[in-house]
Amino acid sequence: MYRLLIRLLRETRGQNLAEYALLLVLVALGAIASVQELACRVNCAFEVAGKALATGKHPPGQSISCNKKC
């Protein structure tokens, strides 16, 4: 039993898999956060364009603000 415990402590074959899994989770969380930010900004741009088309009173060079907090 003692030899088995020593062997398990010294063996590092499964360690790489755990590191890759943690790295994959980190990359996935970063991608989700950036996609949500991008979606919010695109939604805001469409909202501004819709307001400008609906009112028809948007003079060139002036910006319409978005109500969403991105």
TIMI-2910 file (N, C-alpha, C, CB; in pm, 1 decimal, decimal comma, always signed):
<rs>
+----------+----------+----------+----------+----------+----------+----------+----------+----------+----------+----------+----------+------+
!      n_x !      n_y !      n_z !     ca_x !     ca_y !     ca_z !      c_x !      c_y !      c_z !     cb_x !     cb_y !     cb_z ! resn !
+----------+----------+----------+----------+----------+----------+----------+----------+----------+----------+----------+----------+------+
!    +81,6 !   -118,9 !     +0,0 !     +0,0 !     +0,0 !     +0,0 !    +86,6 !   +126,1 !     +0,0 !    -93,2 !     -0,7 !   +120,0 !  Met !
!   +194,4 !   +122,1 !    +77,8 !   +285,4 !   +235,6 !    +85,5 !   +347,5 !   +264,8 !    -51,3 !   +395,3 !   +209,0 !   +189,5 !  Tyr !
!   +386,2 !   +159,0 !   -121,4 !   +446,4 !   +175,3 !   -255,0 !   +347,4 !   +237,1 !   -353,4 !   +495,4 !    +39,5 !   -308,8 !  Arg !
!   +221,5 !   +200,4 !   -342,2 !   +118,6 !   +256,2 !   -428,9 !   +103,1 !   +406,0 !   -405,7 !    -14,8 !   +185,1 !   -405,8 !  Leu !
!   +100,5 !   +447,8 !   -280,7 !    +89,9 !   +590,8 !   -249,4 !   +210,4 !   +669,4 !   -300,0 !    +75,3 !   +610,6 !    -99,1 !  Leu !
!   +327,9 !   +616,1 !   -283,4 !   +449,1 !   +682,6 !   -332,1 !   +445,5 !   +695,7 !   -483,9 !   +575,1 !   +605,1 !   -288,4 !  Ile !
!   +403,8 !   +587,3 !   -550,6 !   +396,0 !   +590,8 !   -696,8 !   +293,9 !   +693,8 !   -744,5 !   +360,0 !   +452,3 !   -751,5 !  Arg !
!   +178,4 !   +702,7 !   -678,0 !    +76,0 !   +799,5 !   -716,4 !   +122,9 !   +942,8 !   -695,6 !    -51,3 !   +775,2 !   -637,4 !  Leu !
!   +199,4 !   +967,7 !   -592,4 !   +250,0 !  +1102,2 !   -567,0 !   +356,3 !  +1144,5 !   -668,0 !   +306,8 !  +1110,2 !   -427,1 !  Leu !
!   +433,4 !  +1050,3 !   -716,4 !   +541,1 !  +1082,8 !   -809,8 !   +496,2 !  +1085,0 !   -955,5 !   +653,0 !   +984,1 !   -794,0 !  Arg !
!   +387,5 !  +1020,4 !   -983,8 !   +340,6 !  +1009,8 !  -1122,6 !   +274,5 !  +1141,5 !  -1165,6 !   +240,5 !   +890,9 !  -1138,1 !  Glu !
!   +309,7 !  +1190,8 !  -1282,6 !   +256,3 !  +1319,5 !  -1329,7 !   +186,6 !  +1308,0 !  -1465,3 !   +368,5 !  +1421,9 !  -1338,9 !  Thr !
!   +149,0 !  +1188,0 !  -1506,3 !    +86,7 !  +1172,8 !  -1638,4 !    -49,0 !  +1242,3 !  -1647,0 !    +70,4 !  +1025,2 !  -1671,4 !  Arg !
!   -131,1 !  +1234,5 !  -1544,9 !   -263,5 !  +1294,9 !  -1548,2 !   -262,6 !  +1444,6 !  -1521,7 !   -351,5 !  +1227,7 !  -1448,6 !  Gly !
!   -151,3 !  +1497,1 !  -1479,3 !   -141,1 !  +1638,1 !  -1445,8 !   -162,6 !  +1726,6 !  -1568,1 !     -5,7 !  +1667,2 !  -1383,5 !  Gln !
!   -113,8 !  +1689,2 !  -1682,6 !   -128,2 !  +1770,0 !  -1802,9 !   -274,5 !  +1784,7 !  -1843,5 !    -48,5 !  +1708,7 !  -1917,0 !  Asn !
!   -351,7 !  +1679,6 !  -1828,4 !   -493,1 !  +1683,9 !  -1862,8 !   -566,6 !  +1785,1 !  -1775,5 !   -556,1 !  +1544,9 !  -1848,0 !  Leu !
!   -538,0 !  +1785,8 !  -1647,6 !   -601,5 !  +1881,7 !  -1557,1 !   -563,1 !  +2025,0 !  -1592,4 !   -563,0 !  +1851,4 !  -1412,0 !  Ala !
!   -438,2 !  +2047,7 !  -1626,8 !   -393,9 !  +2181,6 !  -1664,4 !   -461,3 !  +2228,3 !  -1793,2 !   -242,0 !  +2184,3 !  -1680,8 !  Glu !
!   -473,7 !  +2140,3 !  -1889,9 !   -541,7 !  +2175,9 !  -2014,2 !   -689,9 !  +2204,2 !  -1990,1 !   -525,7 !  +2063,8 !  -2117,4 !  Tyr !
!   -751,6 !  +2129,6 !  -1901,1 !   -893,0 !  +2152,5 !  -1869,6 !   -912,3 !  +2289,3 !  -1803,8 !   -946,5 !  +2040,8 !  -1777,1 !  Ala !
!   -824,8 !  +2325,0 !  -1711,2 !   -833,4 !  +2456,2 !  -1647,1 !   -809,8 !  +2568,7 !  -1747,6 !   -732,1 !  +2466,2 !  -1532,6 !  Leu !
!   -715,5 !  +2549,6 !  -1836,8 !   -689,0 !  +2649,5 !  -1939,6 !   -808,6 !  +2664,8 !  -2033,7 !   -563,8 !  +2611,8 !  -2019,1 !  Leu !
!   -871,2 !  +2554,4 !  -2068,9 !   -989,0 !  +2557,8 !  -2154,8 !  -1103,8 !  +2632,1 !  -2087,2 !  -1032,4 !  +2415,7 !  -2191,4 !  Leu !
!  -1123,1 !  +2610,1 !  -1958,7 !  -1228,2 !  +2681,2 !  -1884,6 !  -1199,4 !  +2830,9 !  -1881,2 !  -1240,2 !  +2626,0 !  -1740,7 !  Val !
!  -1074,9 !  +2868,2 !  -1859,8 !  -1037,1 !  +3009,3 !  -1856,5 !  -1062,3 !  +3076,8 !  -1991,0 !   -890,1 !  +3023,9 !  -1817,3 !  Leu !
!  -1025,1 !  +3011,0 !  -2099,4 !  -1047,5 !  +3066,3 !  -2233,0 !  -1196,6 !  +3076,8 !  -2262,8 !   -978,1 !  +2979,8 !  -2339,5 !  Val !
!  -1274,3 !  +2976,9 !  -2221,9 !  -1418,6 !  +2979,1 !  -2245,4 !  -1484,3 !  +3093,9 !  -2169,7 !  -1481,8 !  +2845,7 !  -2203,9 !  Ala !
!  -1444,7 !  +3116,9 !  -2045,5 !  -1501,8 !  +3228,0 !  -1968,8 !  -1466,9 !  +3362,9 !  -2031,1 !  -1452,4 !  +3223,3 !  -1824,1 !  Leu !
!  -1345,5 !  +3376,8 !  -2080,1 !  -1306,3 !  +3500,2 !  -2148,5 !  -1385,3 !  +3521,9 !  -2276,0 !  -1158,3 !  +3498,1 !  -2180,2 !  Gly !
!  -1408,1 !  +3415,3 !  -2351,2 !  -1485,4 !  +3426,0 !  -2474,6 !  -1630,6 !  +3463,1 !  -2446,1 !  -1479,2 !  +3294,9 !  -2552,4 !  Ala !
!  -1688,4 !  +3404,3 !  -2343,3 !  -1827,0 !  +3435,5 !  -2307,8 !  -1840,0 !  +3581,8 !  -2267,0 !  -1875,9 !  +3343,9 !  -2193,8 !  Ile !
!  -1747,4 !  +3630,8 !  -2188,3 !  -1752,9 !  +3769,7 !  -2144,3 !  -1739,3 !  +3865,7 !  -2262,6 !  -1643,0 !  +3797,0 !  -2041,4 !  Ala !
!  -1649,4 !  +3836,7 !  -2354,0 !  -1630,3 !  +3927,2 !  -2467,8 !  -1747,9 !  +3922,0 !  -2564,4 !  -1501,5 !  +3892,7 !  -2541,8 !  Ser !
!  -1808,6 !  +3806,7 !  -2582,0 !  -1924,4 !  +3795,9 !  -2671,0 !  -2043,7 !  +3869,9 !  -2611,9 !  -1960,3 !  +3648,1 !  -2696,1 !  Val !
!  -2062,5 !  +3864,2 !  -2481,1 !  -2170,9 !  +3937,5 !  -2417,8 !  -2151,5 !  +4087,7 !  -2433,1 !  -2181,1 !  +3900,4 !  -2270,4 !  Gln !
!  -2030,3 !  +4134,5 !  -2418,1 !  -2001,0 !  +4277,0 !  -2436,2 !  -2027,4 !  +4319,0 !  -2580,3 !  -1854,8 !  +4308,0 !  -2397,7 !  Glu !
!  -1984,3 !  +4239,5 !  -2674,4 !  -2006,7 !  +4269,1 !  -2815,8 !  -2155,6 !  +4270,6 !  -2848,3 !  -1934,4 !  +4166,6 !  -2904,1 !  Leu !
!  -2230,9 !  +4175,3 !  -2793,7 !  -2374,6 !  +4169,2 !  -2819,2 !  -2445,0 !  +4292,8 !  -2764,6 !  -2434,6 !  +4042,7 !  -2757,1 !  Ala !
!  -2403,4 !  +4339,6 !  -2650,2 !  -2464,0 !  +4459,4 !  -2591,8 !  -2437,5 !  +4581,6 !  -2679,0 !  -2410,3 !  +4483,2 !  -2449,9 !  Cys !
!  -2316,0 !  +4594,3 !  -2727,7 !  -2282,2 !  +4710,2 !  -2811,1 !  -2353,3 !  +4705,2 !  -2947,2 !  -2130,1 !  +4717,3 !  -2831,9 !  Arg !
!  -2367,1 !  +4587,1 !  -3004,7 !  -2438,5 !  +4573,5 !  -3131,5 !  -2586,2 !  +4605,7 !  -3111,7 !  -2421,4 !  +4431,0 !  -3189,3 !  Val !
!  -2643,3 !  +4557,8 !  -3002,4 !  -2782,7 !  +4587,5 !  -2970,8 !  -2803,4 !  +4737,5 !  -2954,8 !  -2825,8 !  +4514,2 !  -2843,3 !  Asn !
!  -2710,5 !  +4803,5 !  -2889,7 !  -2718,3 !  +4948,5 !  -2871,6 !  -2710,3 !  +5020,6 !  -3006,3 !  -2605,8 !  +4997,1 !  -2778,5 !  Cys !
!  -2624,0 !  +4975,2 !  -3093,7 !  -2611,9 !  +5038,0 !  -3225,4 !  -2740,8 !  +5024,0 !  -3305,2 !  -2495,5 !  +4976,7 !  -3303,1 !  Ala !
!  -2804,5 !  +4906,7 !  -3298,7 !  -2931,5 !  +4888,6 !  -3368,4 !  -3041,8 !  +4974,3 !  -3306,2 !  -2972,3 !  +4741,1 !  -3366,6 !  Phe !
!  -3038,4 !  +4991,1 !  -3174,6 !  -3137,2 !  +5075,9 !  -3108,5 !  -3123,1 !  +5220,9 !  -3154,1 !  -3122,6 !  +5066,6 !  -2955,7 !  Glu !
!  -3001,6 !  +5269,4 !  -3161,4 !  -2976,2 !  +5406,7 !  -3206,6 !  -3019,6 !  +5423,4 !  -3352,1 !  -2826,2 !  +5442,6 !  -3190,7 !  Val !
!  -2988,1 !  +5326,1 !  -3435,9 !  -3026,7 !  +5334,4 !  -3577,1 !  -3178,7 !  +5330,6 !  -3591,1 !  -2962,6 !  +5219,1 !  -3658,1 !  Ala !
!  -3244,8 !  +5248,4 !  -3510,3 !  -3390,7 !  +5241,2 !  -3515,1 !  -3455,2 !  +5370,7 !  -3472,3 !  -3440,5 !  +5128,8 !  -3428,2 !  Gly !
!  -3400,6 !  +5434,4 !  -3368,9 !  -3453,9 !  +5563,7 !  -3324,6 !  -3436,6 !  +5670,0 !  -3432,5 !  -3384,8 !  +5608,8 !  -3194,9 !  Lys !
!  -3320,2 !  +5670,0 !  -3496,8 !  -3293,9 !  +5769,8 !  -3600,7 !  -3387,5 !  +5750,1 !  -3719,3 !  -3147,4 !  +5762,2 !  -3647,1 !  Ala !
!  -3413,9 !  +5625,8 !  -3755,9 !  -3504,4 !  +5599,7 !  -3867,8 !  -3649,4 !  +5630,2 !  -3831,9 !  -3491,9 !  +5455,1 !  -3912,7 !  Leu !
!  -3686,1 !  +5602,2 !  -3707,2 !  -3825,0 !  +5623,1 !  -3665,6 !  -3860,0 !  +5771,0 !  -3656,7 !  -3850,2 !  +5556,2 !  -3531,2 !  Ala !
!  -3771,8 !  +5850,2 !  -3602,4 !  -3801,8 !  +5992,7 !  -3585,2 !  -3776,3 !  +6070,6 !  -3713,2 !  -3718,6 !  +6051,3 !  -3471,4 !  Thr !
!  -3673,3 !  +6035,9 !  -3783,8 !  -3639,2 !  +6107,1 !  -3906,3 !  -3586,6 !  +6246,5 !  -3880,6 !  -3758,5 !  +6114,8 !  -3995,6 !  Gly !
!  -3559,0 !  +6280,0 !  -3756,3 !  -3513,2 !  +6414,2 !  -3720,7 !  -3368,1 !  +6415,1 !  -3673,9 !  -3602,0 !  +6472,3 !  -3612,6 !  Lys !
!  -3292,9 !  +6321,9 !  -3716,7 !  -3154,0 !  +6310,9 !  -3671,7 !  -3063,0 !  +6386,0 !  -3768,6 !  -3110,8 !  +6161,8 !  -3660,3 !  His !
!  -3017,1 !  +6504,1 !  -3729,7 !  -2926,9 !  +6577,9 !  -3818,4 !  -2790,0 !  +6511,0 !  -3825,8 !  -2911,9 !  +6723,0 !  -3770,8 !  Pro !
!  -2727,0 !  +6520,4 !  -3939,1 !  -2594,0 !  +6457,3 !  -3954,4 !  -2492,3 !  +6518,6 !  -3857,0 !  -2543,1 !  +6472,8 !  -4100,6 !  Pro !
!  -2405,8 !  +6436,4 !  -3807,0 !  -2299,2 !  +6483,1 !  -3718,3 !  -2336,2 !  +6479,8 !  -3571,7 !  -2260,2 !  +6621,5 !  -3755,2 !  Gly !
!  -2460,5 !  +6457,3 !  -3537,0 !  -2500,2 !  +6448,5 !  -3397,3 !  -2527,0 !  +6303,7 !  -3361,7 !  -2624,3 !  +6535,3 !  -3369,3 !  Gln !
!  -2495,8 !  +6268,4 !  -3238,8 !  -2514,8 !  +6129,3 !  -3198,8 !  -2638,2 !  +6116,0 !  -3111,3 !  -2391,0 !  +6076,5 !  -3124,9 !  Ser !
!  -2700,4 !  +6000,2 !  -3118,7 !  -2811,9 !  +5965,3 !  -3032,9 !  -2758,0 !  +5866,1 !  -2931,2 !  -2933,2 !  +5906,1 !  -3114,4 !  Ile !
!  -2788,1 !  +5888,8 !  -2804,5 !  -2734,6 !  +5799,3 !  -2702,5 !  -2823,5 !  +5676,1 !  -2686,0 !  -2720,7 !  +5873,0 !  -2568,6 !  Ser !
!  -2761,7 !  +5571,4 !  -2638,1 !  -2829,6 !  +5446,2 !  -2612,7 !  -2868,5 !  +5439,6 !  -2464,7 !  -2740,2 !  +5325,8 !  -2652,5 !  Cys !
!  -2981,7 !  +5378,8 !  -2434,4 !  -3028,2 !  +5369,1 !  -2295,9 !  -2965,3 !  +5253,4 !  -2220,3 !  -3177,9 !  +5354,9 !  -2293,1 !  Asn !
!  -2899,6 !  +5164,1 !  -2286,6 !  -2843,1 !  +5044,9 !  -2222,4 !  -2705,8 !  +5075,8 !  -2162,7 !  -2832,2 !  +4928,7 !  -2323,7 !  Lys !
!  -2676,8 !  +5008,5 !  -2052,1 !  -2543,7 !  +5018,7 !  -1990,4 !  -2463,9 !  +4894,6 !  -2028,3 !  -2553,5 !  +5033,5 !  -1833,8 !  Lys !
!  -2368,6 !  +4911,1 !  -2114,3 !  -2287,0 !  +4797,8 !  -2158,3 !  -2165,2 !  +4781,5 !  -2071,0 !  -2244,6 !  +4815,0 !  -2303,1 !  Cys !
+----------+----------+----------+----------+----------+----------+----------+----------+----------+----------+----------+----------+------+
</rs>
